[in-house]
Amino acid sequence: MGYLRYMPSEKSFNTDIDTLIYNEIGGLDTMPDVAGIGLFDGNNFGIYVGNGDAIFASYDIGNIVKSPVSEGNWISWCTFEGINYTQEVVDKINEIQNPTEENTEEKNENGE
């Protein structure tokens, strides 16, 4: 929730958002390399921070941890309501949710 409540222009937190609403988009193989994308492991959330790393609250350790996405149990990526994502993320979501004939043909040619 801190990620959603942080106002970078004021460098402070607010309490306007009190509910986490997320949209699970796809598997990690479809995730754009854009910092700020949410990660989901089926129970917990993390934030992709770029360079292959994620941050998340670790219940085992008791604090915020930064580690490679590949070392986590992440199964999918998501977006959070209240965040304005870059056009690259919006385009990727549209591509996944509304595949074009061209994208489908490319995947079929590759055997996928």
Backbone as numpy.savetxt, mean C-alpha at the origin, in Angstrom:
# Nx Ny Nz CAx CAy CAz Cx Cy Cz
-3.04 4.65 12.13 -3.86 5.84 12.13 -2.99 7.10 12.13
-1.81 7.00 12.71 -0.92 8.16 12.72 -0.57 8.61 11.32
-0.38 7.65 10.41 -0.07 7.96 9.02 -1.19 8.78 8.40
-2.43 8.40 8.69 -3.58 9.11 8.13 -3.83 10.45 8.81
-3.45 10.57 10.05 -3.72 11.80 10.82 -2.63 12.86 10.69
-1.49 12.48 10.15 -0.38 13.43 10.07 -0.62 14.48 8.98
-0.41 15.73 9.34 -0.55 16.84 8.40 0.85 17.40 8.14
1.47 17.00 7.03 2.86 17.41 6.80 3.06 18.91 6.70
2.07 19.64 6.19 2.24 21.09 6.05 2.35 21.77 7.41
1.66 21.22 8.44 1.73 21.78 9.79 2.69 21.02 10.71
3.18 19.88 10.22 4.06 19.01 11.01 3.43 18.67 12.35
2.15 18.27 12.28 1.42 17.90 13.49 0.36 16.86 13.13
-0.26 16.31 14.16 -1.31 15.31 13.99 -2.66 15.93 14.33
-3.71 15.45 13.67 -5.06 15.87 14.03 -5.89 14.62 14.34
-7.10 14.79 14.76 -7.95 13.64 15.10 -9.18 13.56 14.20
-9.12 14.22 13.03 -10.27 14.22 12.12 -10.64 12.81 11.65
-9.65 11.97 11.41 -9.90 10.61 10.95 -9.85 9.68 12.15
-10.94 8.95 12.37 -10.96 8.04 13.52 -11.26 6.59 13.13
-11.40 6.32 11.83 -11.69 4.96 11.37 -10.76 4.63 10.20
-10.17 3.46 10.23 -9.31 3.02 9.13 -10.16 2.33 8.08
-10.23 2.94 6.91 -10.96 2.34 5.79 -9.93 2.09 4.70
-9.83 0.84 4.26 -8.84 0.49 3.26 -9.49 -0.28 2.12
-8.80 -0.28 0.99 -9.23 -1.02 -0.19 -8.08 -1.93 -0.61
-8.27 -3.22 -0.46 -7.25 -4.17 -0.88 -7.27 -4.22 -2.41
-6.11 -3.99 -3.04 -6.06 -3.85 -4.49 -5.56 -5.11 -5.18
-4.42 -5.64 -4.77 -3.85 -6.80 -5.46 -2.67 -7.36 -4.73
-2.09 -8.39 -5.32 -0.92 -9.03 -4.76 0.31 -8.16 -4.90
1.37 -8.52 -4.17 2.59 -7.72 -4.20 3.21 -7.65 -5.59
2.93 -8.64 -6.42 3.48 -8.65 -7.78 2.90 -7.53 -8.64
1.78 -6.93 -8.23 1.17 -5.84 -8.99 1.39 -4.48 -8.33
2.07 -4.43 -7.19 2.22 -3.20 -6.43 3.17 -2.22 -7.12
2.72 -0.97 -7.32 3.65 0.02 -7.87 4.70 0.39 -6.83
5.87 0.79 -7.29 6.97 1.16 -6.40 6.80 2.62 -5.98
5.77 2.87 -5.15 5.42 4.22 -4.73 5.31 4.25 -3.20
6.13 5.06 -2.57 6.05 5.19 -1.12 4.66 5.67 -0.71
4.13 5.09 0.37 2.81 5.47 0.88 1.74 4.44 0.62
2.04 3.45 -0.20 1.09 2.36 -0.45 0.96 1.55 0.83
-0.24 1.10 1.12 -0.44 0.25 2.28 -0.09 -1.19 1.97
0.34 -1.92 2.97 0.61 -3.35 2.86 -0.29 -4.07 3.85
-0.70 -5.28 3.50 -1.63 -6.04 4.35 -1.17 -7.48 4.41
-1.20 -8.08 5.60 -0.80 -9.48 5.74 -1.97 -10.39 6.11
-3.18 -9.88 6.01 -4.36 -10.64 6.39 -4.92 -10.20 7.72
-4.06 -9.61 8.56 -4.47 -9.11 9.88 -3.93 -7.72 10.19
-2.72 -7.42 9.73 -2.04 -6.19 10.10 -1.68 -5.36 8.87
-1.42 -4.09 9.11 -1.08 -3.17 8.05 0.32 -2.63 8.22
0.93 -2.28 7.10 2.20 -1.59 7.08 2.14 -0.54 6.01
3.18 0.26 5.92 3.27 1.30 4.90 4.56 1.07 4.12
4.43 1.00 2.81 5.62 0.90 1.96 6.30 2.27 1.95
7.60 2.31 2.27 8.33 3.58 2.34 9.34 3.75 1.22
9.36 2.82 0.28 10.28 2.90 -0.85 11.51 2.05 -0.65
12.28 1.88 -1.70 13.52 1.10 -1.69 13.32 -0.32 -1.16
12.12 -0.88 -1.37 11.84 -2.25 -0.94 11.53 -2.40 0.53
11.40 -1.29 1.28 11.19 -1.35 2.73 9.77 -0.97 3.13
9.36 -1.51 4.28 8.07 -1.18 4.88 8.28 -0.82 6.34
7.36 -0.02 6.86 7.33 0.23 8.30 6.00 -0.29 8.83
6.02 -0.76 10.06 4.80 -1.30 10.68 4.98 -1.35 12.18
3.86 -1.41 12.87 3.89 -1.54 14.32 4.05 -3.01 14.66
5.09 -3.34 15.36 5.35 -4.73 15.74 4.84 -4.99 17.15
3.89 -5.88 17.25 3.37 -6.24 18.57 4.41 -7.04 19.34
5.21 -7.85 18.64 6.23 -8.66 19.30 7.35 -7.81 19.91
7.80 -6.82 19.16 8.90 -5.98 19.61 8.39 -4.80 20.44
7.19 -4.33 20.14 6.60 -3.24 20.90 6.91 -1.85 20.39
7.33 -1.75 19.12 7.57 -0.43 18.54 7.41 -0.49 17.03
7.77 0.60 16.37 7.70 0.67 14.91 8.98 0.07 14.34
8.81 -0.79 13.33 9.92 -1.51 12.72 9.99 -1.16 11.24
11.20 -1.03 10.75 11.43 -0.88 9.31 12.16 -2.13 8.85
11.61 -2.80 7.84 12.25 -3.99 7.32 11.90 -4.17 5.85
12.68 -4.98 5.13 12.37 -5.23 3.72 11.00 -5.91 3.57
10.27 -5.49 2.57 8.96 -6.11 2.29 9.13 -7.61 2.09
10.21 -8.01 1.45 10.44 -9.43 1.16 10.62 -10.27 2.41
10.96 -9.65 3.54 11.15 -10.40 4.78 9.89 -10.45 5.63
8.84 -9.79 5.19 7.59 -9.77 5.95 6.62 -10.82 5.46
5.44 -10.83 6.05 4.38 -11.76 5.66 3.33 -11.07 4.80
3.70 -10.00 4.15 2.75 -9.22 3.36 2.22 -10.05 2.21
0.92 -9.97 2.00 0.30 -10.74 0.90 -0.32 -9.84 -0.16
-0.60 -8.59 0.21 -1.25 -7.70 -0.76 -0.94 -6.25 -0.44
-1.30 -5.39 -1.38 -1.16 -3.95 -1.17 -2.54 -3.33 -1.17
-2.64 -2.18 -0.53 -3.93 -1.53 -0.40 -3.76 -0.02 -0.40
-4.88 0.65 -0.51 -4.91 2.11 -0.36 -5.80 2.42 0.83
-5.61 3.58 1.40 -6.38 4.02 2.55 -7.24 5.21 2.18
-8.48 5.21 2.64 -9.34 6.36 2.44 -8.74 7.55 3.18
-8.72 8.69 2.54 -8.17 9.88 3.17 -6.80 10.25 2.65
-6.20 9.39 1.81 -4.88 9.67 1.24 -5.06 9.98 -0.24
-4.43 11.03 -0.72 -4.44 11.35 -2.15 -3.19 10.71 -2.77
-3.39 9.67 -3.55 -2.27 8.95 -4.15 -1.88 9.56 -5.49
-0.65 9.28 -5.90 -0.12 9.80 -7.17 -0.87 9.17 -8.34
-0.73 9.78 -9.49 -1.39 9.27 -10.70 -0.90 7.86 -11.02
0.36 7.56 -10.74 0.90 6.22 -10.98 0.10 5.16 -10.23
-0.28 5.45 -8.99 -1.07 4.51 -8.21 -2.48 4.40 -8.78
-3.08 5.52 -9.11 -4.42 5.52 -9.69 -4.43 4.73 -10.99
-3.41 4.91 -11.84 -3.32 4.18 -13.10 -3.19 2.68 -12.85
-2.38 2.28 -11.87 -2.19 0.86 -11.56 -3.49 0.24 -11.08
-4.23 0.96 -10.25 -5.52 0.47 -9.76 -6.47 0.27 -10.93
-6.54 1.26 -11.82 -7.41 1.15 -12.99 -7.02 -0.02 -13.88
-5.72 -0.23 -14.05 -5.23 -1.34 -14.87 -5.65 -2.69 -14.28
-5.56 -2.81 -12.96 -5.92 -4.07 -12.30 -7.42 -4.29 -12.32
-8.19 -3.24 -12.02 -9.63 -3.38 -11.91 -10.35 -3.38 -13.24
-9.74 -2.77 -14.26 -10.36 -2.68 -15.58 -9.34 -3.07 -16.65
-8.96 -4.35 -16.71 -7.92 -4.74 -17.67 -8.38 -4.47 -19.11
-7.46 -3.93 -19.90 -7.76 -3.70 -21.31 -7.44 -4.95 -22.10
-7.95 -5.03 -23.30 -7.67 -6.18 -24.15 -6.17 -6.29 -24.40
-5.48 -5.14 -24.57 -4.05 -5.13 -24.80 -3.29 -5.74 -23.63
-3.65 -5.34 -22.38 -2.99 -5.89 -21.19 -3.25 -7.38 -21.08
-4.47 -7.81 -21.37 -4.83 -9.22 -21.29 -4.04 -10.03 -22.31
-3.91 -9.50 -23.54 -3.16 -10.21 -24.58 -1.70 -10.32 -24.21
-1.10 -9.25 -23.64 0.30 -9.30 -23.22 0.51 -10.38 -22.18
-0.40 -10.48 -21.23 -0.25 -11.48 -20.18 -0.37 -12.88 -20.76
-1.29 -13.06 -21.70 -1.49 -14.37 -22.29 -0.27 -14.78 -23.12
0.37 -13.84 -23.81 1.57 -14.14 -24.58 2.72 -14.57 -23.69
2.77 -14.05 -22.47 3.82 -14.39 -21.52 3.50 -15.66 -20.75
2.35 -16.25 -21.02 1.98 -17.49 -20.33 1.37 -17.26 -18.97
0.93 -16.06 -18.71 0.33 -15.77 -17.40 -1.16 -15.65 -17.52
